[in-house]
Amino acid sequence: MTMPQPTNQLLDVLPPTIRRKLLIRQEPVRLEMSTALVELGENTRHLYFPIDSVVSLLTAPSAENAALEVGLVGNEGMVGVWLLLGVDVAPLRAVVQGSGLAWRVEAKTLRREMAANTNVRDTFNRYLYVRLVQLAQTAACTRFHVVESRLARSLLMTRDRAHSREFHVTQQLLAHVLGVRRAGVTRAATSLRRRKLIRYSRGDVEITNERGLERAACGCYAADRETYAGVIGRGRRSWPT
């Protein structure tokens, strides 16, 4: 049987033999927008490797604060990183932000391959490291950077994962991403629109000036990309040819 191409960068790092073991008898599953893949506190058995879908990782809302997005996953990574540590209880909600396909892999299958192969374990440990660094970067970004720059960063992150300059994202989700009220989202989006960097109407976003939006974003956007390329890229080079 011909093995389909994963089209997920994390799976692409792995040798074909390992990919076949992880994806044997698997078909990509369809993820629909606004669907909760994982709920906070529930037991999870599967990891998701997005192909052209986008998944938002959210904290739980409290009496004082709404939910806050602390991570965004597209075809560069996976949903369910806590399962790599042998922990089945989800610490976050995972909600589909952009519809599309993903590979779904049983946690026990991945753990078996990690236990049997040091290089596989190292690859996923590198990804875990990347997520920890990006989580710290997001915390600092939320605390110190202005809303407009953080919105630019978020839109660029979504563009990278949606593989399109046009996508749909609601004001409510952007409020979760930025940790502000909807009025704050409106002001930041209006500013970017006046600078002719984006078009934004009823949740439909079009990035009209990519270079300009990258200049408007805070440095966290470039830092996240450099962390991933540096750490995961080294993992790819570590495989024997």
Beta strands, then each sheet from edge to edge (+ up, - down):
strand 1: 29-31
strand 2: 36-38
strand 3: 46-50
strand 4: 54-58
strand 5: 69-73
strand 6: 93-98
strand 7: 100-106
strand 8: 166-168
strand 9: 198-201
strand 10: 204-207
sheet 1: 1+ 7- 3+
sheet 2: 2+ 6- 4+ 5-
sheet 3: 8+ 10- 9+
end
